[in-house]
Structures are given as structure tokens and as C-alpha cells.
Amino acid sequence: LARRQGARGMTPATRMGQPDDGGVILVELSVPAGIGPQLKSPRLTADGGIEFFLHGDVTRRFRIQSSTDLLTWTDLKTDVVPNDTTPIRDALGHAPGRYYRAVTP
């Protein structure tokens, strides 16, 4: 899941603003079901953050990580179980070029 400001050449699943006006673009990239965890249904929160849901194997635990450069990753949440009803929130989601991933411990 990537949140980019002014991104070009992408086909976002959810779009807020236009790439050329400096607006925010939320991009949801999916893999086929059963392949691995998926971060789904991104949306901006009223306070300028971002929230999304983790879908995947409910018998496994995951860490949700964020990055600004796709090289250095920081844990946002640990010991997360996939859940369709409890969103994962990042208050710093307003920062441009912020990326998210789910990994196993």
C-alpha cells in the first residue's frame, strides 16, 4: 500500500485529488488470494492520517511496517491478526511518499 503525493503513471484503486494538482493518491496493490497478506481499503482520516485493513491468514501474526524510501522499514504495529473490522491507523499517513507492508515476524 503506498500513499504518494503527485504520483504519475499509476493506476490507483482509490484516488483523492489529481496527480498534477499536488493532491494525494492512495494506491492499493493486490496479489491473488491465498498468496500472502494484503493491505486493503485505504482511506484518509479526518485528522489527515491513513487507515486500512489487513487481510490474510487469520492463524498467522504480522507486523505492519512503513517506509519513506522502500529501503528502510519501521514497525508501525506488531502482533497483528488479519481482521475485516478493525482498521490499522497511521497518524503520520499525511507525509508524502509513505509506503506500507505486512511481514511475518
C-alpha positions, 0 to 999 in steps of 0.5 A: 500500500503506498500513499504518494503525493503527485504520483504519475503513471499509476493506476490507483484503486482509490484516488483523492485529488489529481496527480498534477494538482499536488493532491494525494493518491492512495494506491492499493496493490493486490496479489491473488488470494491465498498468496500472502497478506494484503493491505486493503481499503485505504482511506484518509482520516479526518485528522489527515492520517491513513487507515486500512485493513489487513487481510490474510491468514487469520492463524498467522501474526504480522507486523505492519511496517512503513517506509519513506524510501522502500529501503528502510522499514519501521514497525508501525504495529506488531502482533497483528491478526488479519481482521475485516473490522478493525482498521490499522491507523497511521497518524503520520499517513499525511507525509508524502511518499509513505509506503506500507507492508505486512511481514511475518515476524 
